């Protein structure tokens, strides 16, 4: 099976990968911020806030693009 066929079988692959990427990076940077705090005693909350705001902004832009695109999803509609 070719890569194109595999990719076509998973709907919204890019969005799913981006969400997982943002969550993993946020988790890793939170761990590093806690490590900085435990080793040096300095408060890394400003650094962590900026990093998490960047990844949260990425997710918000993806959500906003999908929400404001105006396309209705036929499978998800609950019209009876």
C-alpha positions as CSV (number, residue, x, y, z in Angstrom):
1,X,0.0,0.0,0.0
2,X,1.4,3.3,-1.0
3,X,1.9,6.3,1.4
4,X,-0.8,8.3,-0.5
5,X,-3.4,5.6,0.1
6,X,-2.5,5.3,3.8
7,X,-2.7,9.1,4.2
8,X,-6.1,9.3,2.5
9,X,-7.6,6.7,4.9
10,X,-7.1,8.9,7.9
11,X,-9.3,12.0,7.8
12,X,-7.9,15.3,9.1
13,X,-4.5,13.8,9.6
14,X,-2.7,17.1,9.8
15,X,-5.0,18.5,12.4
16,X,-4.6,15.4,14.6
17,X,-0.9,15.4,14.3
18,X,-0.7,19.1,15.2
19,X,-2.9,18.7,18.3
20,X,-0.7,15.8,19.5
21,X,2.5,17.8,18.7
22,X,1.2,20.8,20.7
23,X,0.2,18.7,23.7
24,X,3.5,16.8,23.7
25,X,5.6,20.0,23.4
26,X,3.5,21.7,26.2
27,X,4.0,18.7,28.4
28,X,7.8,18.6,27.7
29,X,8.2,22.3,28.4
30,X,6.2,22.0,31.6
31,X,8.5,19.3,32.7
32,X,11.6,21.4,31.9
33,X,10.1,24.4,33.7
34,X,9.6,22.2,36.8
35,X,13.2,21.0,36.5
36,X,14.5,24.6,36.3
37,X,12.5,25.4,39.4
38,X,13.8,22.4,41.3
39,X,17.4,22.9,40.4
40,X,17.9,26.6,40.5
41,X,15.0,27.9,42.6
42,X,14.2,30.5,39.9
43,X,10.6,30.9,38.9
44,X,10.2,30.0,35.2
45,X,6.5,30.9,35.1
46,X,7.0,33.7,32.5
47,X,9.0,31.5,30.2
48,X,6.4,28.7,30.6
49,X,3.5,31.1,30.0
50,X,5.0,32.3,26.7
51,X,5.8,28.8,25.5
52,X,2.3,27.5,26.4
53,X,0.7,30.6,24.9
54,X,2.4,29.9,21.6
55,X,1.2,26.3,21.4
56,X,-2.3,27.3,22.7
57,X,-2.4,30.0,20.0
58,X,-1.5,27.4,17.4
59,X,-4.4,25.3,18.5
60,X,-6.7,28.3,18.7
61,X,-5.8,29.3,15.1
62,X,-6.6,25.8,13.9
63,X,-9.9,25.8,15.7
64,X,-10.8,29.2,14.5
65,X,-10.0,28.3,10.9
66,X,-12.3,25.3,11.1
67,X,-15.0,27.0,13.0
68,X,-15.2,30.1,10.8
69,X,-14.7,28.3,7.4
70,X,-18.4,28.1,6.9
71,X,-18.4,24.5,5.8
72,X,-21.0,22.3,7.4
73,X,-20.2,18.8,8.2
74,X,-22.8,16.5,6.8
75,X,-21.9,13.5,9.0
76,X,-22.0,15.5,12.3
77,X,-25.3,17.3,11.7
78,X,-28.1,16.3,14.1
79,X,-31.0,17.3,12.0
80,X,-34.1,15.1,12.5
